[in-house]
Amino acid sequence: MDSKTVRQHAFDVGFDLCGIVSAERLGEEAERFAAWLADGFHGEMSYLTDRPERRSDPSQHLKDAKSVIVLGLNYFQKDARETPPGHGRVSKYARGRDYHKVIERRSRELIRRLDTEVGTEASVEFKWFVDFGPILERAFAQRAGLGYVGRNSMLINRTYGSWIFLSEIITNQVLESDDPKAVKHGTCGTCTRCIEACPTGAIVGDRTIDSRRCISYLTIERPTEIPQELAEKMGDRIFGCDICQDVCPHNDKRARVTRHKELLAESGVGEFLNAKTVLSMQSREEFLKLTAGTPLTRPKLEGLQRNAKIVMENETAGRRIVIPDFEKKR
């Protein structure tokens, strides 16, 4: 089994990107992650502090790890211009079916094909991850040549911009690594659009996000009440936030609508949620009828209702998110 064969099978089962890198422990990236945790930027995501060394060292997951296959799936879809009254906007990645399941099906089929490719002559092992798994996926993706980590901490690819899900397969097979310098993905240069546009000031430095201020974290991961000063800056965001990606010049040029129908709005909850409908729910069954099979199960009923209440309060008070007019400024 060689790297060319791995890539071909990855594309055949439906992945949009595939890169390969040696399963060496991360150095600088691991130190940045440790510093990020020490600064408390992970907020209430205490699970991130559990054996952080696992995130930078593939051998912690597969003892004889030799290579990491990094895979990407484009999820971009266009937005409506305005949010309908009484509704909250859902982040692009969460409008369709649960991407974990979409990626799992493709990963399992890819592993099945690679197993068949190797046959019974070699002892081959694979272990796959999507973002809930403990691995610094963007760092490995950058090393595998799939893009570079931008100022907003997102991986930016020359073909799809930053609208990509990442997943990994660790294997004990030695595969030829991709050269991260072979493809020119560009750089952020002097651009600071994402920093300027973030309503809550969550991007506190180059490639550093203070999750405690990030709207995505607040609406999805934070289990407790959202501070009023931040809630007032959330505008119509009921689940997640795309602002730092929406304003990125790389995405202006490269975004293309996903070919994966399962990820489109019509396959899930859609681009908008009726806030009053969410607030009227009285049982877990009602909640799951709306959200089952989508990423919106994550904050549970209580979290989604908390978000819906904020959306309604912001609408009543006329609090909207204003994106700077970058075209005029530059």
KOLLUM-562856 format. One record per residue (C-alpha): residue in three letters; chain; z, y negated, x negated. Coordinates in steps of 0.5 Angstrom, whole numbers. Example, Ala and Ser with C-alpha at 12.3 -4.5 7.8 and 13.67 -1.06 7.14 Angstrom:
BEGIN
<resn: ALA&chain: A&w: 16&v: 9&u: -25>
<resn: SER&chain: A&w: 14&v: 2&u: -27>
END
This chain:
BEGIN
<resn: MET&chain: A&w: 0&v: 0&u: 0>
<resn: ASP&chain: A&w: -2&v: -7&u: -3>
<resn: SER&chain: A&w: -1&v: -14&u: -1>
<resn: LYS&chain: A&w: -8&v: -15&u: 2>
<resn: THR&chain: A&w: -7&v: -9&u: 7>
<resn: VAL&chain: A&w: 0&v: -12&u: 9>
<resn: ARG&chain: A&w: -3&v: -18&u: 11>
<resn: GLN&chain: A&w: -9&v: -15&u: 14>
<resn: HIS&chain: A&w: -4&v: -11&u: 19>
<resn: ALA&chain: A&w: 0&v: -17&u: 20>
<resn: PHE&chain: A&w: -6&v: -21&u: 23>
<resn: ASP&chain: A&w: -8&v: -15&u: 27>
<resn: VAL&chain: A&w: -2&v: -14&u: 30>
<resn: GLY&chain: A&w: -2&v: -22&u: 32>
<resn: PHE&chain: A&w: 2&v: -26&u: 27>
<resn: ASP&chain: A&w: -2&v: -32&u: 25>
<resn: LEU&chain: A&w: 1&v: -33&u: 18>
<resn: CYS&chain: A&w: 3&v: -28&u: 13>
<resn: GLY&chain: A&w: 6&v: -29&u: 6>
<resn: ILE&chain: A&w: 9&v: -24&u: 1>
<resn: VAL&chain: A&w: 15&v: -26&u: -5>
<resn: SER&chain: A&w: 19&v: -22&u: -9>
<resn: ALA&chain: A&w: 26&v: -20&u: -6>
<resn: GLU&chain: A&w: 30&v: -24&u: -12>
<resn: ARG&chain: A&w: 36&v: -28&u: -10>
<resn: LEU&chain: A&w: 35&v: -35&u: -8>
<resn: GLY&chain: A&w: 38&v: -40&u: -13>
<resn: GLU&chain: A&w: 38&v: -47&u: -12>
<resn: GLU&chain: A&w: 37&v: -46&u: -4>
<resn: ALA&chain: A&w: 43&v: -42&u: -4>
<resn: GLU&chain: A&w: 47&v: -48&u: -7>
<resn: ARG&chain: A&w: 44&v: -53&u: -2>
<resn: PHE&chain: A&w: 46&v: -48&u: 3>
<resn: ALA&chain: A&w: 53&v: -48&u: 0>
<resn: ALA&chain: A&w: 54&v: -55&u: 0>
<resn: TRP&chain: A&w: 51&v: -56&u: 7>
<resn: LEU&chain: A&w: 57&v: -52&u: 9>
<resn: ALA&chain: A&w: 62&v: -55&u: 5>
<resn: ASP&chain: A&w: 60&v: -62&u: 8>
<resn: GLY&chain: A&w: 61&v: -59&u: 15>
<resn: PHE&chain: A&w: 54&v: -60&u: 17>
<resn: HIS&chain: A&w: 54&v: -53&u: 21>
<resn: GLY&chain: A&w: 59&v: -56&u: 26>
<resn: GLU&chain: A&w: 62&v: -51&u: 31>
<resn: MET&chain: A&w: 57&v: -45&u: 28>
<resn: SER&chain: A&w: 62&v: -41&u: 25>
<resn: TYR&chain: A&w: 58&v: -35&u: 24>
<resn: LEU&chain: A&w: 54&v: -39&u: 19>
<resn: THR&chain: A&w: 60&v: -38&u: 14>
<resn: ASP&chain: A&w: 61&v: -31&u: 15>
<resn: ARG&chain: A&w: 59&v: -28&u: 8>
<resn: PRO&chain: A&w: 54&v: -34&u: 6>
<resn: GLU&chain: A&w: 51&v: -30&u: 0>
<resn: ARG&chain: A&w: 47&v: -25&u: 5>
<resn: ARG&chain: A&w: 43&v: -31&u: 7>
<resn: SER&chain: A&w: 40&v: -32&u: 0>
<resn: ASP&chain: A&w: 40&v: -25&u: -3>
<resn: PRO&chain: A&w: 35&v: -19&u: 0>
<resn: SER&chain: A&w: 39&v: -14&u: -3>
<resn: GLN&chain: A&w: 45&v: -15&u: 1>
<resn: HIS&chain: A&w: 41&v: -12&u: 7>
<resn: LEU&chain: A&w: 37&v: -7&u: 3>
<resn: LYS&chain: A&w: 40&v: -4&u: -3>
<resn: ASP&chain: A&w: 33&v: -3&u: -6>
<resn: ALA&chain: A&w: 30&v: -9&u: -4>
<resn: LYS&chain: A&w: 23&v: -11&u: -8>
<resn: SER&chain: A&w: 19&v: -15&u: -3>
<resn: VAL&chain: A&w: 20&v: -20&u: 3>
<resn: ILE&chain: A&w: 14&v: -20&u: 8>
<resn: VAL&chain: A&w: 15&v: -27&u: 11>
<resn: LEU&chain: A&w: 11&v: -28&u: 18>
<resn: GLY&chain: A&w: 9&v: -34&u: 22>
<resn: LEU&chain: A&w: 7&v: -35&u: 29>
<resn: ASN&chain: A&w: 5&v: -41&u: 32>
<resn: TYR&chain: A&w: 8&v: -44&u: 38>
<resn: PHE&chain: A&w: 5&v: -51&u: 39>
<resn: GLN&chain: A&w: 4&v: -53&u: 46>
<resn: LYS&chain: A&w: 2&v: -60&u: 49>
<resn: ASP&chain: A&w: 7&v: -65&u: 53>
<resn: ALA&chain: A&w: 6&v: -68&u: 59>
<resn: ARG&chain: A&w: 7&v: -76&u: 58>
<resn: GLU&chain: A&w: 13&v: -77&u: 63>
<resn: THR&chain: A&w: 19&v: -73&u: 65>
<resn: PRO&chain: A&w: 19&v: -73&u: 73>
<resn: PRO&chain: A&w: 25&v: -76&u: 76>
<resn: GLY&chain: A&w: 31&v: -72&u: 76>
<resn: HIS&chain: A&w: 28&v: -67&u: 71>
<resn: GLY&chain: A&w: 30&v: -65&u: 64>
<resn: ARG&chain: A&w: 25&v: -64&u: 58>
<resn: VAL&chain: A&w: 25&v: -57&u: 55>
<resn: SER&chain: A&w: 23&v: -56&u: 48>
<resn: LYS&chain: A&w: 17&v: -53&u: 46>
<resn: TYR&chain: A&w: 19&v: -47&u: 43>
<resn: ALA&chain: A&w: 23&v: -45&u: 49>
<resn: ARG&chain: A&w: 18&v: -46&u: 55>
<resn: GLY&chain: A&w: 16&v: -39&u: 55>
<resn: ARG&chain: A&w: 18&v: -32&u: 54>
<resn: ASP&chain: A&w: 24&v: -31&u: 49>
<resn: TYR&chain: A&w: 20&v: -31&u: 42>
<resn: HIS&chain: A&w: 25&v: -26&u: 39>
<resn: LYS&chain: A&w: 23&v: -21&u: 43>
<resn: VAL&chain: A&w: 15&v: -23&u: 42>
<resn: ILE&chain: A&w: 16&v: -23&u: 35>
<resn: GLU&chain: A&w: 20&v: -16&u: 35>
<resn: ARG&chain: A&w: 14&v: -12&u: 39>
<resn: ARG&chain: A&w: 10&v: -15&u: 33>
<resn: SER&chain: A&w: 14&v: -13&u: 28>
<resn: ARG&chain: A&w: 16&v: -6&u: 30>
<resn: GLU&chain: A&w: 8&v: -5&u: 31>
<resn: LEU&chain: A&w: 7&v: -8&u: 24>
<resn: ILE&chain: A&w: 12&v: -3&u: 21>
<resn: ARG&chain: A&w: 9&v: 3&u: 24>
<resn: ARG&chain: A&w: 3&v: 1&u: 21>
<resn: LEU&chain: A&w: 5&v: 0&u: 14>
<resn: ASP&chain: A&w: 9&v: 7&u: 15>
<resn: THR&chain: A&w: 3&v: 10&u: 17>
<resn: GLU&chain: A&w: -1&v: 7&u: 11>
<resn: VAL&chain: A&w: 4&v: 9&u: 6>
<resn: GLY&chain: A&w: 5&v: 16&u: 9>
<resn: THR&chain: A&w: 10&v: 22&u: 7>
<resn: GLU&chain: A&w: 9&v: 21&u: 0>
<resn: ALA&chain: A&w: 13&v: 15&u: -2>
<resn: SER&chain: A&w: 20&v: 14&u: 1>
<resn: VAL&chain: A&w: 19&v: 7&u: 4>
<resn: GLU&chain: A&w: 24&v: 3&u: 8>
<resn: PHE&chain: A&w: 23&v: -4&u: 12>
<resn: LYS&chain: A&w: 28&v: -8&u: 15>
<resn: TRP&chain: A&w: 26&v: -14&u: 19>
<resn: PHE&chain: A&w: 29&v: -21&u: 21>
<resn: VAL&chain: A&w: 28&v: -26&u: 26>
<resn: ASP&chain: A&w: 32&v: -33&u: 26>
<resn: PHE&chain: A&w: 39&v: -30&u: 28>
<resn: GLY&chain: A&w: 39&v: -25&u: 22>
<resn: PRO&chain: A&w: 43&v: -28&u: 16>
<resn: ILE&chain: A&w: 37&v: -30&u: 11>
<resn: LEU&chain: A&w: 35&v: -37&u: 9>
<resn: GLU&chain: A&w: 28&v: -36&u: 12>
<resn: ARG&chain: A&w: 25&v: -43&u: 10>
<resn: ALA&chain: A&w: 27&v: -42&u: 3>
<resn: PHE&chain: A&w: 23&v: -35&u: 3>
<resn: ALA&chain: A&w: 17&v: -38&u: 7>
<resn: GLN&chain: A&w: 16&v: -43&u: 2>
<resn: ARG&chain: A&w: 17&v: -39&u: -4>
<resn: ALA&chain: A&w: 12&v: -34&u: -1>
<resn: GLY&chain: A&w: 7&v: -40&u: 0>
<resn: LEU&chain: A&w: 7&v: -41&u: 7>
<resn: GLY&chain: A&w: 9&v: -49&u: 7>
<resn: TYR&chain: A&w: 14&v: -53&u: 4>
<resn: VAL&chain: A&w: 20&v: -56&u: 7>
<resn: GLY&chain: A&w: 20&v: -63&u: 10>
<resn: ARG&chain: A&w: 25&v: -68&u: 10>
<resn: ASN&chain: A&w: 27&v: -66&u: 17>
<resn: SER&chain: A&w: 28&v: -59&u: 14>
<resn: MET&chain: A&w: 22&v: -56&u: 18>
<resn: LEU&chain: A&w: 17&v: -51&u: 14>
<resn: ILE&chain: A&w: 11&v: -55&u: 14>
<resn: ASN&chain: A&w: 4&v: -51&u: 14>
<resn: ARG&chain: A&w: -3&v: -54&u: 12>
<resn: THR&chain: A&w: -6&v: -50&u: 18>
<resn: TYR&chain: A&w: 0&v: -51&u: 24>
<resn: GLY&chain: A&w: 4&v: -56&u: 22>
<resn: SER&chain: A&w: 11&v: -54&u: 23>
<resn: TRP&chain: A&w: 10&v: -51&u: 30>
<resn: ILE&chain: A&w: 12&v: -44&u: 27>
<resn: PHE&chain: A&w: 17&v: -39&u: 28>
<resn: LEU&chain: A&w: 19&v: -35&u: 22>
<resn: SER&chain: A&w: 21&v: -28&u: 21>
<resn: GLU&chain: A&w: 22&v: -23&u: 15>
<resn: ILE&chain: A&w: 21&v: -16&u: 13>
<resn: ILE&chain: A&w: 25&v: -14&u: 7>
<resn: THR&chain: A&w: 22&v: -7&u: 4>
<resn: ASN&chain: A&w: 23&v: -3&u: -2>
<resn: GLN&chain: A&w: 16&v: -3&u: -4>
<resn: VAL&chain: A&w: 13&v: -7&u: -10>
<resn: LEU&chain: A&w: 8&v: -12&u: -7>
<resn: GLU&chain: A&w: 4&v: -17&u: -11>
<resn: SER&chain: A&w: 7&v: -24&u: -9>
<resn: ASP&chain: A&w: 3&v: -30&u: -7>
<resn: ASP&chain: A&w: 3&v: -36&u: -11>
<resn: PRO&chain: A&w: 6&v: -42&u: -7>
<resn: LYS&chain: A&w: 2&v: -47&u: -11>
<resn: ALA&chain: A&w: -4&v: -43&u: -9>
<resn: VAL&chain: A&w: -5&v: -47&u: -3>
<resn: LYS&chain: A&w: -4&v: -55&u: -2>
<resn: HIS&chain: A&w: 0&v: -56&u: 4>
<resn: GLY&chain: A&w: 2&v: -63&u: 2>
<resn: THR&chain: A&w: 8&v: -67&u: 2>
<resn: CYS&chain: A&w: 12&v: -72&u: 6>
<resn: GLY&chain: A&w: 11&v: -77&u: 0>
<resn: THR&chain: A&w: 14&v: -84&u: 2>
<resn: CYS&chain: A&w: 14&v: -82&u: 10>
<resn: THR&chain: A&w: 21&v: -83&u: 14>
<resn: ARG&chain: A&w: 18&v: -82&u: 21>
<resn: CYS&chain: A&w: 23&v: -77&u: 23>
<resn: ILE&chain: A&w: 29&v: -80&u: 20>
<resn: GLU&chain: A&w: 27&v: -87&u: 24>
<resn: ALA&chain: A&w: 26&v: -83&u: 30>
<resn: CYS&chain: A&w: 32&v: -79&u: 31>
<resn: PRO&chain: A&w: 36&v: -82&u: 36>
<resn: THR&chain: A&w: 42&v: -79&u: 34>
<resn: GLY&chain: A&w: 41&v: -80&u: 26>
<resn: ALA&chain: A&w: 42&v: -73&u: 25>
<resn: ILE&chain: A&w: 37&v: -73&u: 19>
<resn: VAL&chain: A&w: 42&v: -75&u: 14>
<resn: GLY&chain: A&w: 38&v: -74&u: 7>
<resn: ASP&chain: A&w: 32&v: -71&u: 4>
<resn: ARG&chain: A&w: 32&v: -64&u: 8>
<resn: THR&chain: A&w: 39&v: -65&u: 10>
<resn: ILE&chain: A&w: 41&v: -64&u: 18>
<resn: ASP&chain: A&w: 48&v: -66&u: 20>
<resn: SER&chain: A&w: 48&v: -61&u: 26>
<resn: ARG&chain: A&w: 54&v: -64&u: 29>
<resn: ARG&chain: A&w: 49&v: -70&u: 31>
<resn: CYS&chain: A&w: 43&v: -66&u: 32>
<resn: ILE&chain: A&w: 40&v: -66&u: 40>
<resn: SER&chain: A&w: 38&v: -59&u: 39>
<resn: TYR&chain: A&w: 45&v: -57&u: 37>
<resn: LEU&chain: A&w: 48&v: -61&u: 42>
<resn: THR&chain: A&w: 44&v: -58&u: 48>
<resn: ILE&chain: A&w: 44&v: -51&u: 45>
<resn: GLU&chain: A&w: 49&v: -49&u: 40>
<resn: ARG&chain: A&w: 55&v: -53&u: 42>
<resn: PRO&chain: A&w: 60&v: -50&u: 46>
<resn: THR&chain: A&w: 64&v: -56&u: 48>
<resn: GLU&chain: A&w: 63&v: -62&u: 51>
<resn: ILE&chain: A&w: 58&v: -67&u: 48>
<resn: PRO&chain: A&w: 61&v: -74&u: 45>
<resn: GLN&chain: A&w: 59&v: -80&u: 50>
<resn: GLU&chain: A&w: 56&v: -84&u: 44>
<resn: LEU&chain: A&w: 51&v: -78&u: 43>
<resn: ALA&chain: A&w: 50&v: -76&u: 50>
<resn: GLU&chain: A&w: 48&v: -83&u: 52>
<resn: LYS&chain: A&w: 42&v: -82&u: 46>
<resn: MET&chain: A&w: 40&v: -75&u: 49>
<resn: GLY&chain: A&w: 36&v: -78&u: 54>
<resn: ASP&chain: A&w: 32&v: -73&u: 58>
<resn: ARG&chain: A&w: 33&v: -67&u: 53>
<resn: ILE&chain: A&w: 36&v: -62&u: 57>
<resn: PHE&chain: A&w: 35&v: -56&u: 52>
<resn: GLY&chain: A&w: 33&v: -57&u: 45>
<resn: CYS&chain: A&w: 29&v: -63&u: 42>
<resn: ASP&chain: A&w: 22&v: -64&u: 38>
<resn: ILE&chain: A&w: 22&v: -71&u: 36>
<resn: CYS&chain: A&w: 22&v: -70&u: 29>
<resn: GLN&chain: A&w: 16&v: -66&u: 29>
<resn: ASP&chain: A&w: 13&v: -70&u: 35>
<resn: VAL&chain: A&w: 13&v: -76&u: 30>
<resn: CYS&chain: A&w: 11&v: -72&u: 24>
<resn: PRO&chain: A&w: 4&v: -74&u: 21>
<resn: HIS&chain: A&w: 2&v: -67&u: 19>
<resn: ASN&chain: A&w: 3&v: -65&u: 26>
<resn: ASP&chain: A&w: -2&v: -70&u: 29>
<resn: LYS&chain: A&w: -7&v: -67&u: 24>
<resn: ARG&chain: A&w: -6&v: -60&u: 25>
<resn: ALA&chain: A&w: -2&v: -58&u: 31>
<resn: ARG&chain: A&w: -7&v: -53&u: 35>
<resn: VAL&chain: A&w: -5&v: -50&u: 42>
<resn: THR&chain: A&w: -2&v: -43&u: 41>
<resn: ARG&chain: A&w: -6&v: -37&u: 43>
<resn: HIS&chain: A&w: 0&v: -33&u: 45>
<resn: LYS&chain: A&w: 0&v: -33&u: 52>
<resn: GLU&chain: A&w: 8&v: -31&u: 52>
<resn: LEU&chain: A&w: 10&v: -37&u: 49>
<resn: LEU&chain: A&w: 6&v: -42&u: 54>
<resn: ALA&chain: A&w: 10&v: -46&u: 59>
<resn: GLU&chain: A&w: 7&v: -42&u: 65>
<resn: SER&chain: A&w: 10&v: -35&u: 62>
<resn: GLY&chain: A&w: 17&v: -38&u: 62>
<resn: VAL&chain: A&w: 22&v: -44&u: 65>
<resn: GLY&chain: A&w: 16&v: -49&u: 64>
<resn: GLU&chain: A&w: 17&v: -56&u: 60>
<resn: PHE&chain: A&w: 22&v: -59&u: 65>
<resn: LEU&chain: A&w: 28&v: -56&u: 69>
<resn: ASN&chain: A&w: 30&v: -59&u: 76>
<resn: ALA&chain: A&w: 37&v: -62&u: 74>
<resn: LYS&chain: A&w: 40&v: -62&u: 81>
<resn: THR&chain: A&w: 38&v: -55&u: 82>
<resn: VAL&chain: A&w: 41&v: -53&u: 75>
<resn: LEU&chain: A&w: 48&v: -57&u: 78>
<resn: SER&chain: A&w: 47&v: -53&u: 84>
<resn: MET&chain: A&w: 48&v: -46&u: 81>
<resn: GLN&chain: A&w: 54&v: -43&u: 83>
<resn: SER&chain: A&w: 54&v: -36&u: 79>
<resn: ARG&chain: A&w: 51&v: -32&u: 73>
<resn: GLU&chain: A&w: 46&v: -29&u: 77>
<resn: GLU&chain: A&w: 43&v: -35&u: 80>
<resn: PHE&chain: A&w: 43&v: -37&u: 72>
<resn: LEU&chain: A&w: 40&v: -31&u: 70>
<resn: LYS&chain: A&w: 34&v: -31&u: 75>
<resn: LEU&chain: A&w: 32&v: -38&u: 72>
<resn: THR&chain: A&w: 33&v: -36&u: 65>
<resn: ALA&chain: A&w: 33&v: -29&u: 64>
<resn: GLY&chain: A&w: 28&v: -27&u: 58>
<resn: THR&chain: A&w: 28&v: -34&u: 56>
<resn: PRO&chain: A&w: 31&v: -38&u: 50>
<resn: LEU&chain: A&w: 35&v: -41&u: 56>
<resn: THR&chain: A&w: 40&v: -36&u: 56>
<resn: ARG&chain: A&w: 43&v: -39&u: 50>
<resn: PRO&chain: A&w: 48&v: -44&u: 52>
<resn: LYS&chain: A&w: 50&v: -40&u: 58>
<resn: LEU&chain: A&w: 51&v: -43&u: 65>
<resn: GLU&chain: A&w: 56&v: -48&u: 63>
<resn: GLY&chain: A&w: 52&v: -51&u: 58>
<resn: LEU&chain: A&w: 46&v: -52&u: 61>
<resn: GLN&chain: A&w: 50&v: -55&u: 67>
<resn: ARG&chain: A&w: 53&v: -60&u: 62>
<resn: ASN&chain: A&w: 46&v: -62&u: 59>
<resn: ALA&chain: A&w: 44&v: -63&u: 66>
<resn: LYS&chain: A&w: 49&v: -67&u: 68>
<resn: ILE&chain: A&w: 48&v: -72&u: 62>
<resn: VAL&chain: A&w: 41&v: -72&u: 64>
<resn: MET&chain: A&w: 42&v: -75&u: 71>
<resn: GLU&chain: A&w: 47&v: -80&u: 68>
<resn: ASN&chain: A&w: 42&v: -82&u: 63>
<resn: GLU&chain: A&w: 37&v: -83&u: 68>
<resn: THR&chain: A&w: 41&v: -87&u: 73>
<resn: ALA&chain: A&w: 44&v: -91&u: 67>
<resn: GLY&chain: A&w: 36&v: -92&u: 65>
<resn: ARG&chain: A&w: 38&v: -89&u: 58>
<resn: ARG&chain: A&w: 31&v: -87&u: 55>
<resn: ILE&chain: A&w: 29&v: -85&u: 48>
<resn: VAL&chain: A&w: 25&v: -90&u: 45>
<resn: ILE&chain: A&w: 20&v: -87&u: 39>
<resn: PRO&chain: A&w: 18&v: -93&u: 34>
<resn: ASP&chain: A&w: 11&v: -95&u: 35>
<resn: PHE&chain: A&w: 9&v: -92&u: 28>
<resn: GLU&chain: A&w: 2&v: -94&u: 28>
<resn: LYS&chain: A&w: 3&v: -101&u: 29>
<resn: LYS&chain: A&w: 8&v: -101&u: 23>
<resn: ARG&chain: A&w: 4&v: -97&u: 18>
END
